[in-house]
Amino acid sequence: MGIVTEENITDVVTASLGEHGEISDRQRQIMTSLIKHLHSFVKDVKLQHSEFLDACFYLERAGKLCNESRQEFILLADILGVETLVDMMTNPVEGDASESTVLGPFYRENPPVLPKGASTILKHFDNEETAYYEGYVRDKDGNGISGVTLDVWEDAPNGIYENLDPDQPEYNLRGRFETDENGHYAFVAVRPVPYPIPEDETAGELLRYMGHHPNRPGHMHFIISKDGYRPLISQIYDADSEWLEDDSVFAVKDSLIGKFKPAKEEHGTDVHLEFDFVLTPQAMAAE
């Protein structure tokens, strides 16, 4: 080990990995890179002790904010573009497969299971535009996939997700649907509106430190899954929404932008969106 100096401390710390307990090659790779990059960052900015303490107390405050309604560390990672980068490396696009994007911090497990074409709307707003969503989930050969689960959620017309708004019913604008025998899905919700991510507490502190805005374009979240296929976490963005070119969490991709059109009488809604997804076989994803 030896006595540490500013010149050798990085080597001393990395050399200690695994000295008193077995670690995997992956653990060693991750920790070696983390230590080297973290030490380089500290040296690069000449981090002062007062700034180090501020950062520690900042992370402490962020941890205290985490609960079943808000995952502050995912939110901070989104603001820094980390979740988007991790997602792109984890889920590379293969052929015509649909692109994934961030899960975000506002997902809730076990939303209600609803029949095809049902509505997720449990509370109405004066400014809402009801929307009929439909499309096909296909395999790489263009065949519809039956029995695919689509877990969907979005913000309300007031720009707030249900789990952050005590005035909305539980699981408002959330639901799970299945594709039919042709791979077709359909449900009714609202046209998503742009909204600011929470800019109070530590998320707001980070945004202000970066000099960045909190706004996201209107989007519908999806988790699309079936045994034998790689789960797809994605979003559909409204082509006419503000902030498409300047998303606060850097998650917009061209292939995920959909166009709302006036609905036909049979849809029973204000607008209509058609959007298809293509899933990657699990075996291909593992290669």
Backbone as CSV, one residue per row, in Angstrom:
resi,resn,N_x,N_y,N_z,CA_x,CA_y,CA_z,C_x,C_y,C_z
1,MET,0.836,-1.199,0.000,0.000,0.000,0.000,0.869,1.246,0.000
2,GLY,1.632,1.454,1.064,2.545,2.590,1.115,1.857,3.865,1.567
3,ILE,2.652,4.860,1.842,2.149,6.169,2.241,1.693,6.907,0.994
4,VAL,0.532,7.564,1.099,-0.036,8.189,-0.086,0.509,9.593,-0.294
5,THR,0.584,9.962,-1.561,0.906,11.317,-1.971,-0.126,11.721,-3.015
6,GLU,-0.134,12.972,-3.403,-1.052,13.413,-4.438,-0.773,12.706,-5.751
7,GLU,0.489,12.336,-5.966,0.874,11.698,-7.219,0.501,10.217,-7.258
8,ASN,0.522,9.524,-6.093,0.328,8.071,-6.144,-0.999,7.583,-5.573
9,ILE,-1.832,8.498,-5.054,-3.030,8.033,-4.339,-3.969,7.230,-5.233
10,THR,-4.095,7.591,-6.504,-4.993,6.843,-7.392,-4.498,5.415,-7.563
11,ASP,-3.188,5.237,-7.762,-2.633,3.893,-7.902,-2.759,3.103,-6.615
12,VAL,-2.588,3.773,-5.479,-2.689,3.085,-4.187,-4.113,2.565,-3.972
13,VAL,-5.095,3.392,-4.278,-6.485,2.978,-4.065,-6.870,1.854,-5.026
14,THR,-6.523,1.966,-6.297,-6.885,0.909,-7.244,-6.159,-0.401,-6.929
15,ALA,-4.944,-0.291,-6.399,-4.193,-1.505,-6.040,-4.827,-2.233,-4.859
16,SER,-5.648,-1.532,-4.076,-6.267,-2.152,-2.905,-7.471,-3.012,-3.268
17,LEU,-7.941,-2.916,-4.500,-9.143,-3.644,-4.886,-8.927,-5.154,-4.788
18,GLY,-9.781,-5.814,-4.045,-9.711,-7.258,-3.908,-8.669,-7.753,-2.929
19,GLU,-8.017,-6.875,-2.192,-6.962,-7.320,-1.267,-7.499,-8.136,-0.099
20,HIS,-8.721,-7.836,0.317,-9.267,-8.517,1.504,-10.611,-9.176,1.216
21,GLY,-10.825,-9.552,-0.005,-12.058,-10.243,-0.381,-12.128,-10.377,-1.890
22,GLU,-12.697,-11.485,-2.349,-12.768,-11.725,-3.786,-13.740,-10.763,-4.453
23,ILE,-13.356,-10.241,-5.600,-14.263,-9.432,-6.416,-14.188,-9.943,-7.846
24,SER,-15.263,-9.742,-8.583,-15.315,-10.231,-9.959,-14.514,-9.306,-10.874
25,ASP,-14.227,-9.799,-12.069,-13.534,-8.971,-13.054,-14.344,-7.720,-13.377
26,ARG,-15.675,-7.871,-13.420,-16.530,-6.720,-13.723,-16.482,-5.695,-12.591
27,GLN,-16.496,-6.166,-11.351,-16.368,-5.241,-10.215,-15.037,-4.489,-10.280
28,ARG,-13.983,-5.216,-10.593,-12.665,-4.578,-10.668,-12.636,-3.536,-11.795
29,GLN,-13.217,-3.885,-12.937,-13.254,-2.947,-14.061,-14.011,-1.681,-13.681
30,ILE,-15.191,-1.856,-13.087,-16.021,-0.702,-12.734,-15.328,0.169,-11.698
31,MET,-14.820,-0.437,-10.644,-14.238,0.353,-9.564,-12.926,1.013,-9.983
32,THR,-12.127,0.338,-10.791,-10.876,0.946,-11.263,-11.174,2.185,-12.092
33,SER,-12.134,2.061,-13.018,-12.483,3.204,-13.858,-13.104,4.326,-13.037
34,LEU,-13.992,3.959,-12.109,-14.624,4.977,-11.266,-13.583,5.755,-10.472
35,ILE,-12.679,5.059,-9.840,-11.658,5.719,-9.014,-10.771,6.624,-9.873
36,LYS,-10.353,6.113,-11.027,-9.467,6.915,-11.886,-10.170,8.171,-12.389
37,HIS,-11.402,8.022,-12.845,-12.122,9.181,-13.369,-12.501,10.162,-12.260
38,LEU,-12.876,9.637,-11.113,-13.249,10.510,-10.005,-12.040,11.300,-9.502
39,HIS,-10.923,10.626,-9.368,-9.703,11.328,-8.940,-9.277,12.358,-9.987
40,SER,-9.405,11.994,-11.255,-9.045,12.945,-12.312,-9.947,14.174,-12.285
41,PHE,-11.229,13.954,-12.028,-12.163,15.073,-11.914,-11.773,15.996,-10.766
42,VAL,-11.481,15.401,-9.618,-11.101,16.200,-8.437,-9.866,17.042,-8.740
43,LYS,-8.894,16.437,-9.401,-7.674,17.168,-9.744,-7.943,18.224,-10.814
44,ASP,-8.776,17.882,-11.782,-9.038,18.786,-12.897,-9.674,20.094,-12.428
45,VAL,-10.655,19.989,-11.525,-11.344,21.200,-11.053,-10.726,21.752,-9.771
46,LYS,-9.690,21.054,-9.258,-9.067,21.445,-7.983,-10.146,21.611,-6.906
47,LEU,-10.884,20.553,-6.711,-12.017,20.571,-5.792,-11.575,20.950,-4.382
48,GLN,-12.251,21.924,-3.812,-11.933,22.391,-2.461,-12.749,21.615,-1.433
49,HIS,-12.238,21.572,-0.203,-12.893,20.762,0.825,-14.310,21.256,1.112
50,SER,-14.517,22.555,1.082,-15.867,23.087,1.311,-16.820,22.629,0.212
51,GLU,-16.320,22.538,-1.022,-17.145,22.069,-2.132,-17.424,20.576,-2.000
52,PHE,-16.437,19.833,-1.528,-16.627,18.412,-1.273,-17.722,18.191,-0.231
53,LEU,-17.693,18.959,0.857,-18.727,18.827,1.885,-20.094,19.234,1.357
54,ASP,-20.134,20.291,0.553,-21.407,20.694,-0.054,-21.992,19.553,-0.878
55,ALA,-21.137,18.866,-1.632,-21.592,17.756,-2.458,-22.116,16.604,-1.599
56,CYS,-21.439,16.312,-0.509,-21.885,15.239,0.395,-23.252,15.567,0.992
57,PHE,-23.421,16.788,1.453,-24.704,17.184,2.043,-25.800,17.228,0.972
58,TYR,-25.414,17.587,-0.246,-26.359,17.601,-1.365,-26.883,16.192,-1.622
59,LEU,-25.990,15.203,-1.676,-26.406,13.818,-1.894,-27.246,13.304,-0.727
60,GLU,-26.913,13.752,0.480,-27.716,13.372,1.648,-29.155,13.874,1.487
61,ARG,-29.311,15.123,1.058,-30.650,15.684,0.863,-31.384,14.949,-0.246
62,ALA,-30.660,14.601,-1.314,-31.290,13.870,-2.414,-31.800,12.514,-1.940
63,GLY,-31.023,11.829,-1.135,-31.437,10.523,-0.631,-32.690,10.601,0.220
64,LYS,-32.817,11.646,1.003,-33.986,11.795,1.873,-35.261,12.064,1.085
65,LEU,-35.123,12.517,-0.165,-36.298,12.805,-0.989,-36.866,11.559,-1.652
66,CYS,-36.098,10.493,-1.707,-36.530,9.299,-2.427,-37.648,8.580,-1.676
67,ASN,-38.718,8.296,-2.387,-39.829,7.528,-1.829,-40.551,6.855,-2.982
68,GLU,-41.706,6.247,-2.719,-42.396,5.505,-3.786,-42.950,6.414,-4.878
69,SER,-43.027,7.718,-4.606,-43.536,8.649,-5.605,-42.438,9.384,-6.360
70,ARG,-41.237,9.417,-5.801,-40.178,10.224,-6.417,-38.830,9.547,-6.220
71,GLN,-38.140,9.292,-7.332,-36.806,8.707,-7.279,-35.816,9.797,-7.692
72,GLU,-35.277,10.474,-6.679,-34.482,11.667,-6.948,-33.197,11.375,-7.708
73,PHE,-32.575,10.233,-7.455,-31.309,9.954,-8.123,-31.507,9.660,-9.618
74,ILE,-32.623,9.020,-9.983,-32.924,8.858,-11.407,-33.148,10.225,-12.035
75,LEU,-33.856,11.100,-11.322,-34.112,12.447,-11.831,-32.798,13.202,-12.039
76,LEU,-31.879,13.117,-11.094,-30.582,13.783,-11.238,-29.796,13.192,-12.413
77,ALA,-29.849,11.868,-12.558,-29.161,11.225,-13.677,-29.759,11.666,-15.011
78,ASP,-31.086,11.860,-15.035,-31.739,12.333,-16.258,-31.266,13.739,-16.618
79,ILE,-31.188,14.616,-15.621,-30.774,15.992,-15.861,-29.352,16.054,-16.417
80,LEU,-28.527,15.105,-16.032,-27.143,15.053,-16.503,-26.987,14.244,-17.800
81,GLY,-28.082,13.704,-18.314,-28.010,12.909,-19.542,-27.467,11.508,-19.338
82,VAL,-27.312,11.087,-18.083,-26.688,9.787,-17.811,-27.623,8.644,-18.161
83,GLU,-28.911,8.743,-17.778,-29.819,7.636,-18.059,-29.978,7.429,-19.562
84,THR,-30.053,8.511,-20.313,-30.164,8.382,-21.772,-28.946,7.674,-22.349
85,LEU,-27.755,8.052,-21.897,-26.528,7.417,-22.385,-26.483,5.943,-22.010
86,VAL,-26.827,5.618,-20.761,-26.846,4.222,-20.322,-27.846,3.414,-21.147
87,ASP,-29.007,4.012,-21.389,-30.028,3.318,-22.177,-29.526,3.029,-23.592
88,MET,-28.867,4.001,-24.233,-28.391,3.798,-25.598,-27.340,2.697,-25.669
89,MET,-26.497,2.594,-24.648,-25.478,1.549,-24.639,-26.071,0.188,-24.292
90,THR,-27.101,0.185,-23.444,-27.722,-1.068,-23.024,-28.608,-1.644,-24.111
91,ASN,-29.264,-0.774,-24.881,-30.247,-1.210,-25.871,-29.921,-0.663,-27.258
92,PRO,-28.832,-1.134,-27.859,-28.504,-0.664,-29.211,-29.589,-1.063,-30.195
93,VAL,-29.823,-0.205,-31.181,-30.864,-0.472,-32.179,-30.355,-1.492,-33.192
94,GLU,-31.177,-2.483,-33.468,-30.807,-3.539,-34.413,-31.851,-3.588,-35.516
95,GLY,-31.446,-3.317,-36.746,-32.376,-3.358,-37.868,-33.490,-2.337,-37.711
96,ASP,-34.729,-2.801,-37.860,-35.889,-1.916,-37.767,-36.474,-1.865,-36.362
97,ALA,-35.784,-2.415,-35.390,-36.318,-2.434,-34.023,-36.560,-1.024,-33.513
98,SER,-37.591,-0.880,-32.692,-37.913,0.426,-32.127,-36.844,0.858,-31.138
99,GLU,-36.608,2.159,-31.115,-35.639,2.702,-30.175,-36.253,2.816,-28.784
100,SER,-35.413,2.633,-27.804,-35.825,2.805,-26.419,-35.435,4.204,-25.953
101,THR,-35.904,4.554,-24.777,-35.461,5.787,-24.138,-35.687,5.648,-22.645
102,VAL,-35.544,6.727,-21.897,-35.464,6.634,-20.447,-36.776,6.206,-19.808
103,LEU,-36.671,5.490,-18.694,-37.833,5.126,-17.885,-38.384,6.346,-17.168
104,GLY,-37.497,7.195,-16.668,-37.933,8.352,-15.906,-38.231,7.986,-14.464
105,PRO,-38.452,8.985,-13.621,-38.599,8.743,-12.179,-40.027,8.563,-11.706
106,PHE,-41.029,8.559,-12.602,-42.419,8.613,-12.144,-43.226,7.362,-12.470
107,TYR,-42.545,6.288,-12.835,-43.236,5.033,-13.119,-43.800,4.430,-11.827
108,ARG,-44.978,3.813,-11.939,-45.576,3.064,-10.831,-45.848,1.640,-11.290
109,GLU,-45.499,0.687,-10.453,-45.749,-0.709,-10.787,-47.232,-1.049,-10.600
110,ASN,-47.622,-2.104,-11.280,-48.957,-2.694,-11.141,-50.112,-1.731,-11.396
111,PRO,-50.080,-1.005,-12.509,-51.262,-0.221,-12.875,-52.405,-1.162,-13.246
112,PRO,-53.628,-0.662,-13.320,-54.759,-1.545,-13.636,-54.645,-2.185,-15.009
113,VAL,-55.075,-3.438,-15.101,-55.141,-4.150,-16.373,-56.484,-3.812,-17.009
114,LEU,-56.449,-3.289,-18.229,-57.653,-2.792,-18.883,-57.855,-3.488,-20.227
115,PRO,-59.102,-3.612,-20.676,-59.351,-4.237,-21.986,-58.921,-3.321,-23.124
116,LYS,-58.649,-3.919,-24.257,-58.253,-3.147,-25.433,-59.294,-2.064,-25.727
117,GLY,-58.801,-0.854,-25.973,-59.663,0.263,-26.296,-60.205,1.025,-25.105
118,ALA,-59.928,0.564,-23.886,-60.450,1.226,-22.684,-59.703,2.535,-22.421
119,SER,-60.249,3.308,-21.510,-59.675,4.610,-21.184,-58.905,4.559,-19.865
120,THR,-57.795,5.284,-19.824,-57.028,5.445,-18.584,-57.452,6.691,-17.811
121,ILE,-58.401,7.440,-18.346,-58.785,8.724,-17.748,-59.732,8.491,-16.566
122,LEU,-59.302,8.905,-15.381,-60.124,8.807,-14.174,-60.544,10.175,-13.654
123,LYS,-59.957,11.223,-14.205,-60.334,12.591,-13.845,-60.193,13.458,-15.088
124,HIS,-61.187,14.299,-15.328,-61.154,15.167,-16.489,-60.703,16.578,-16.109
125,PHE,-60.061,17.238,-17.087,-59.577,18.602,-16.923,-60.180,19.468,-18.018
126,ASP,-60.413,20.726,-17.698,-61.049,21.626,-18.662,-60.246,21.769,-19.947
127,ASN,-58.917,21.698,-19.842,-58.073,21.952,-21.015,-57.625,20.675,-21.719
128,GLU,-58.206,19.538,-21.383,-57.715,18.282,-21.935,-58.146,18.088,-23.385
129,GLU,-57.320,17.357,-24.113,-57.687,16.813,-25.412,-57.650,15.295,-25.270
130,THR,-58.788,14.660,-25.392,-58.792,13.206,-25.316,-58.152,12.635,-26.577
131,ALA,-57.501,11.496,-26.442,-56.731,10.934,-27.559,-56.940,9.437,-27.654
132,TYR,-57.107,8.961,-28.877,-57.194,7.534,-29.161,-55.842,7.082,-29.697
133,TYR,-55.178,6.217,-28.950,-53.875,5.686,-29.335,-54.071,4.283,-29.900
134,GLU,-53.415,4.004,-31.021,-53.472,2.645,-31.548,-52.257,2.376,-32.438
135,GLY,-52.038,1.112,-32.687,-50.936,0.721,-33.551,-50.702,-0.769,-33.444
136,TYR,-49.598,-1.219,-34.013,-49.253,-2.636,-34.008,-47.892,-2.823,-33.347
137,VAL,-47.760,-3.937,-32.656,-46.460,-4.383,-32.167,-46.055,-5.560,-33.047
138,ARG,-44.916,-5.422,-33.723,-44.513,-6.416,-34.722,-43.145,-7.009,-34.383
139,ASP,-42.846,-8.133,-35.031,-41.505,-8.701,-34.934,-40.655,-8.145,-36.074
140,LYS,-39.411,-8.576,-36.139,-38.477,-8.016,-37.126,-38.876,-8.341,-38.559
141,ASP,-39.756,-9.337,-38.745,-40.215,-9.703,-40.082,-41.535,-9.029,-40.442
142,GLY,-42.016,-8.158,-39.562,-43.241,-7.431,-39.846,-44.511,-8.115,-39.407
143,ASN,-44.396,-9.245,-38.715,-45.586,-9.957,-38.255,-46.080,-9.385,-36.930
144,GLY,-47.400,-9.232,-36.802,-47.966,-8.772,-35.540,-47.736,-9.789,-34.434
145,ILE,-47.473,-9.306,-33.216,-47.221,-10.185,-32.073,-48.412,-10.085,-31.124
146,SER,-49.071,-11.182,-30.897,-50.222,-11.193,-29.995,-49.771,-11.311,-28.542
147,GLY,-50.632,-10.878,-27.627,-50.384,-11.063,-26.205,-49.241,-10.243,-25.645
148,VAL,-48.897,-9.158,-26.306,-47.853,-8.263,-25.802,-48.477,-7.308,-24.775
149,THR,-47.825,-7.117,-23.654,-48.306,-6.189,-22.629,-47.727,-4.805,-22.876
150,LEU,-48.598,-3.804,-22.890,-48.178,-2.398,-22.988,-48.573,-1.700,-21.692
151,ASP,-47.586,-1.313,-20.920,-47.777,-0.572,-19.672,-47.580,0.900,-20.009
152,VAL,-48.617,1.716,-19.868,-48.562,3.102,-20.336,-48.839,4.068,-19.192
153,TRP,-48.220,5.248,-19.280,-48.491,6.296,-18.284,-48.072,7.650,-18.849
154,GLU,-48.676,8.714,-18.326,-48.388,10.064,-18.801,-48.778,11.080,-17.735
155,ASP,-48.361,12.335,-17.967,-48.776,13.416,-17.083,-50.200,13.833,-17.429
156,ALA,-50.860,14.459,-16.461,-52.213,14.971,-16.669,-52.153,16.310,-17.409
157,PRO,-53.299,16.807,-17.871,-53.312,18.104,-18.563,-52.834,19.275,-17.710
158,ASN,-52.704,19.082,-16.399,-52.112,20.133,-15.556,-50.596,20.001,-15.467
159,GLY,-50.018,19.036,-16.217,-48.571,18.870,-16.255,-48.000,18.076,-15.103
160,ILE,-48.849,17.401,-14.319,-48.382,16.681,-13.129,-48.774,15.212,-13.241
161,TYR,-47.832,14.320,-12.906,-48.153,12.902,-12.862,-49.009,12.612,-11.625
162,GLU,-49.850,11.606,-11.775,-50.810,11.264,-10.711,-50.153,11.030,-9.357
163,ASN,-48.985,10.381,-9.340,-48.373,10.053,-8.052,-47.723,11.257,-7.372
164,LEU,-47.727,12.414,-8.050,-47.222,13.645,-7.440,-48.351,14.635,-7.157
165,ASP,-49.573,14.245,-7.467,-50.699,15.169,-7.377,-51.796,14.576,-6.488
166,PRO,-51.963,15.091,-5.275,-52.979,14.528,-4.364,-54.408,14.726,-4.854
167,ASP,-54.608,15.592,-5.838,-55.963,15.839,-6.341,-56.366,14.899,-7.470
168,GLN,-55.447,14.019,-7.891,-55.791,13.040,-8.923,-56.068,11.680,-8.289
169,PRO,-57.007,10.905,-8.858,-57.260,9.552,-8.356,-56.039,8.660,-8.548
170,GLU,-55.938,7.650,-7.716,-54.864,6.673,-7.838,-54.840,6.074,-9.242
171,TYR,-53.671,6.029,-9.847,-53.428,5.431,-11.156,-54.171,6.148,-12.284
172,ASN,-54.484,7.419,-12.104,-55.029,8.186,-13.216,-54.028,8.232,-14.360
173,LEU,-54.498,8.012,-15.571,-53.687,8.040,-16.788,-52.569,6.998,-16.772
174,ARG,-52.883,5.859,-16.178,-51.977,4.709,-16.171,-52.794,3.459,-16.458
175,GLY,-52.183,2.514,-17.135,-52.893,1.273,-17.400,-52.036,0.269,-18.136
176,ARG,-52.498,-0.985,-18.152,-51.838,-2.063,-18.894,-52.827,-2.653,-19.893
177,PHE,-52.340,-2.845,-21.110,-53.168,-3.360,-22.191,-52.428,-4.499,-22.886
178,GLU,-53.174,-5.322,-23.638,-52.565,-6.403,-24.420,-52.915,-6.248,-25.887
179,THR,-51.979,-6.644,-26.725,-52.276,-6.683,-28.157,-53.200,-7.862,-28.457
180,ASP,-53.995,-7.704,-29.527,-54.894,-8.787,-29.929,-54.151,-9.811,-30.781
181,GLU,-54.911,-10.697,-31.410,-54.287,-11.775,-32.189,-53.496,-11.261,-33.386
182,ASN,-53.739,-10.017,-33.790,-53.003,-9.421,-34.914,-51.861,-8.508,-34.467
183,GLY,-51.668,-8.415,-33.170,-50.631,-7.531,-32.653,-51.086,-6.088,-32.502
184,HIS,-52.381,-5.852,-32.609,-52.922,-4.493,-32.545,-53.217,-4.102,-31.099
185,TYR,-52.893,-2.866,-30.752,-53.236,-2.324,-29.434,-54.063,-1.062,-29.620
186,ALA,-54.821,-0.706,-28.612,-55.612,0.525,-28.649,-56.007,0.900,-27.228
187,PHE,-55.995,2.195,-26.948,-56.489,2.686,-25.662,-56.793,4.174,-25.790
188,VAL,-57.540,4.679,-24.847,-57.888,6.094,-24.794,-57.181,6.734,-23.612
189,ALA,-56.599,7.904,-23.843,-55.955,8.664,-22.782,-56.123,10.147,-23.131
190,VAL,-55.164,10.970,-22.780,-55.207,12.369,-23.174,-53.954,12.696,-23.979
191,ARG,-54.032,13.756,-24.725,-52.850,14.233,-25.432,-51.885,14.790,-24.391
192,PRO,-50.659,14.272,-24.318,-49.736,14.717,-23.265,-49.297,16.159,-23.478
193,VAL,-49.093,16.858,-22.392,-48.686,18.258,-22.476,-47.241,18.402,-21.987
194,PRO,-46.533,19.418,-22.477,-45.208,19.692,-21.925,-45.322,20.012,-20.444
195,TYR,-44.266,19.707,-19.707,-44.302,19.984,-18.267,-42.880,20.179,-17.752
196,PRO,-42.732,20.880,-16.642,-41.404,20.979,-16.027,-41.174,19.806,-15.084
197,ILE,-40.019,19.178,-15.174,-39.674,18.184,-14.160,-39.546,18.915,-12.821
198,PRO,-39.657,18.214,-11.700,-39.601,18.902,-10.410,-38.329,19.745,-10.288
199,GLU,-38.510,21.023,-10.056,-37.357,21.923,-9.941,-37.210,22.470,-8.537
200,ASP,-37.861,21.794,-7.605,-37.634,22.116,-6.201,-36.483,21.241,-5.702
201,GLU,-36.095,21.416,-4.510,-35.132,20.541,-3.844,-33.866,20.348,-4.684
202,THR,-33.282,19.152,-4.647,-31.955,18.948,-5.243,-31.983,18.972,-6.773
203,ALA,-33.088,18.510,-7.385,-33.177,18.572,-8.854,-33.118,20.017,-9.326
204,GLY,-33.851,20.886,-8.644,-33.828,22.300,-9.004,-32.466,22.930,-8.771
205,GLU,-31.819,22.527,-7.693,-30.471,23.050,-7.417,-29.523,22.710,-8.558
206,LEU,-29.617,21.455,-9.048,-28.725,21.034,-10.129,-29.044,21.795,-11.414
207,LEU,-30.322,21.932,-11.730,-30.702,22.673,-12.930,-30.182,24.107,-12.879
208,ARG,-30.336,24.760,-11.737,-29.880,26.150,-11.617,-28.359,26.232,-11.676
209,TYR,-27.680,25.247,-11.115,-26.208,25.233,-11.161,-25.733,25.077,-12.607
210,MET,-26.491,24.301,-13.395,-26.157,24.090,-14.809,-26.632,25.245,-15.691
211,GLY,-27.531,26.075,-15.175,-28.118,27.115,-16.000,-29.040,26.548,-17.057
212,HIS,-29.748,25.463,-16.718,-30.608,24.780,-17.674,-32.061,24.901,-17.236
213,HIS,-32.988,24.694,-18.179,-34.417,24.770,-17.880,-34.941,23.385,-17.491
214,PRO,-36.148,23.301,-16.911,-36.686,22.012,-16.473,-37.676,21.366,-17.423
215,ASN,-37.896,21.913,-18.613,-39.067,21.528,-19.402,-38.858,20.295,-20.282
216,ARG,-39.929,19.502,-20.360,-39.966,18.326,-21.223,-41.096,18.469,-22.231
217,PRO,-40.921,17.959,-23.448,-42.022,17.954,-24.411,-43.094,16.953,-24.001
218,GLY,-44.302,17.113,-24.546,-45.373,16.173,-24.253,-45.040,14.778,-24.763
219,HIS,-45.285,13.754,-23.934,-44.949,12.386,-24.327,-45.777,11.373,-23.547
220,MET,-45.968,10.227,-24.152,-46.595,9.071,-23.515,-45.525,8.015,-23.272
221,HIS,-45.495,7.483,-22.050,-44.532,6.434,-21.700,-45.080,5.048,-22.039
222,PHE,-44.168,4.143,-22.414,-44.521,2.745,-22.695,-43.472,1.806,-22.100
223,ILE,-43.917,0.724,-21.511,-43.077,-0.454,-21.306,-43.779,-1.588,-22.043
224,ILE,-43.106,-2.147,-23.030,-43.716,-3.139,-23.915,-42.974,-4.461,-23.712
225,SER,-43.696,-5.510,-23.358,-43.011,-6.746,-22.979,-43.805,-7.995,-23.344
226,LYS,-43.050,-9.021,-23.689,-43.587,-10.372,-23.874,-42.424,-11.341,-23.801
227,ASP,-42.670,-12.510,-23.205,-41.627,-13.531,-23.119,-41.077,-13.828,-24.513
228,GLY,-39.772,-13.910,-24.600,-39.116,-14.204,-25.864,-38.619,-12.974,-26.594
229,TYR,-38.960,-11.780,-26.056,-38.544,-10.522,-26.671,-37.910,-9.611,-25.620
230,ARG,-36.980,-8.802,-26.074,-36.355,-7.849,-25.173,-37.389,-6.793,-24.772
231,PRO,-37.578,-6.562,-23.479,-38.519,-5.515,-23.065,-38.103,-4.166,-23.645
232,LEU,-39.088,-3.392,-24.054,-38.835,-2.089,-24.648,-39.407,-1.008,-23.737
233,ILE,-38.540,-0.149,-23.237,-38.952,1.032,-22.473,-38.819,2.222,-23.402
234,SER,-39.927,2.885,-23.679,-39.871,3.930,-24.688,-40.886,5.024,-24.396
235,GLN,-40.936,6.014,-25.273,-41.875,7.123,-25.173,-42.272,7.530,-26.590
236,ILE,-43.501,8.027,-26.728,-43.928,8.659,-27.977,-44.042,10.148,-27.701
237,TYR,-43.372,10.939,-28.540,-43.375,12.397,-28.372,-44.337,13.038,-29.367
238,ASP,-45.058,14.052,-28.905,-45.987,14.794,-29.744,-45.196,15.681,-30.701
239,ALA,-45.406,15.464,-32.001,-44.651,16.204,-33.021,-44.875,17.712,-32.942
240,ASP,-45.981,18.133,-32.367,-46.296,19.558,-32.300,-45.991,20.167,-30.940
241,SER,-45.327,19.423,-30.088,-45.055,19.897,-28.734,-43.877,20.865,-28.687
242,GLU,-43.909,21.762,-27.728,-42.727,22.570,-27.427,-41.656,21.683,-26.811
243,TRP,-40.426,22.125,-26.867,-39.259,21.540,-26.202,-38.750,20.258,-26.843
244,LEU,-39.243,19.904,-28.042,-38.694,18.718,-28.714,-37.207,18.872,-28.983
245,GLU,-36.778,20.086,-29.313,-35.382,20.318,-29.672,-34.518,20.645,-28.459
246,ASP,-35.138,20.744,-27.289,-34.383,21.161,-26.105,-34.961,20.507,-24.853
247,ASP,-35.037,19.179,-24.891,-35.586,18.403,-23.780,-34.654,18.490,-22.577
248,SER,-35.215,18.737,-21.414,-34.385,18.915,-20.220,-33.650,17.652,-19.802
249,VAL,-34.104,16.466,-20.262,-33.414,15.229,-19.905,-32.809,14.542,-21.130
250,PHE,-32.788,15.228,-22.276,-32.044,14.786,-23.460,-32.492,13.413,-23.977
251,ALA,-33.808,13.147,-23.947,-34.298,11.799,-24.261,-35.059,11.694,-25.573
252,VAL,-35.239,12.799,-26.308,-36.024,12.757,-27.545,-35.203,12.148,-28.678
253,LYS,-35.827,11.223,-29.433,-35.214,10.633,-30.619,-36.192,10.779,-31.781
254,ASP,-35.666,11.014,-32.971,-36.517,11.274,-34.135,-37.536,10.163,-34.372
255,SER,-37.111,8.922,-34.167,-37.991,7.799,-34.485,-39.151,7.668,-33.501
256,LEU,-39.104,8.398,-32.406,-40.133,8.291,-31.375,-41.127,9.448,-31.420
257,ILE,-41.074,10.250,-32.467,-41.985,11.390,-32.599,-43.200,10.971,-33.429
258,GLY,-44.378,11.165,-32.857,-45.615,10.798,-33.539,-46.509,12.005,-33.766
259,LYS,-47.347,11.914,-34.766,-48.197,13.041,-35.163,-49.651,12.786,-34.765
260,PHE,-50.191,13.650,-33.925,-51.608,13.585,-33.595,-52.420,14.210,-34.725
261,LYS,-53.541,13.561,-35.051,-54.442,14.056,-36.088,-55.845,14.160,-35.507
262,PRO,-56.714,14.957,-36.135,-58.102,15.003,-35.662,-58.705,13.607,-35.690
263,ALA,-59.429,13.265,-34.635,-60.004,11.928,-34.542,-61.252,11.812,-35.409
264,LYS,-61.523,10.586,-35.857,-62.761,10.299,-36.568,-63.871,10.030,-35.554
265,GLU,-65.089,10.064,-36.020,-66.234,9.916,-35.120,-66.178,8.599,-34.346
266,GLU,-65.717,7.527,-35.001,-65.698,6.225,-34.325,-64.681,6.141,-33.186
267,HIS,-63.712,7.049,-33.181,-62.722,7.045,-32.101,-63.301,7.605,-30.815
268,GLY,-64.240,8.540,-30.923,-64.863,9.116,-29.734,-63.951,10.017,-28.928
269,THR,-62.907,10.545,-29.563,-61.954,11.412,-28.873,-61.689,12.655,-29.714
270,ASP,-60.887,13.557,-29.158,-60.545,14.778,-29.892,-59.483,14.531,-30.964
271,VAL,-58.473,13.737,-30.612,-57.361,13.488,-31.541,-57.053,11.997,-31.596
272,HIS,-56.221,11.637,-32.562,-55.927,10.231,-32.851,-54.445,10.108,-33.175
273,LEU,-53.804,9.073,-32.627,-52.385,8.835,-32.917,-52.188,7.375,-33.268
274,GLU,-51.526,7.128,-34.399,-51.140,5.774,-34.786,-49.622,5.647,-34.669
275,PHE,-49.179,4.591,-34.002,-47.736,4.412,-33.812,-47.459,2.927,-33.629
276,ASP,-46.535,2.399,-34.435,-46.174,0.983,-34.376,-44.837,0.799,-33.666
277,PHE,-44.675,-0.389,-33.093,-43.422,-0.754,-32.436,-42.915,-2.072,-33.015
278,VAL,-41.588,-2.219,-33.050,-40.952,-3.469,-33.482,-40.050,-3.958,-32.358
279,LEU,-40.292,-5.199,-31.912,-39.532,-5.766,-30.797,-38.367,-6.624,-31.298
280,THR,-37.345,-6.703,-30.466,-36.155,-7.511,-30.749,-36.259,-8.841,-30.040
281,PRO,-36.055,-9.979,-30.730,-36.073,-11.276,-30.047,-35.039,-11.324,-28.930
282,GLN,-35.385,-11.973,-27.853,-34.499,-12.044,-26.697,-33.160,-12.683,-27.056
283,ALA,-33.186,-13.734,-27.866,-31.939,-14.414,-28.246,-31.021,-13.476,-29.002
284,MET,-31.577,-12.654,-29.896,-30.768,-11.711,-30.655,-30.223,-10.616,-29.734
285,ALA,-31.035,-10.189,-28.762,-30.617,-9.142,-27.847,-29.450,-9.598,-26.984
286,ALA,-29.396,-10.910,-26.696,-28.351,-11.423,-25.807,-27.031,-11.633,-26.516
287,GLU,-27.024,-11.618,-27.833,-25.778,-11.879,-28.586,-24.771,-10.750,-28.443
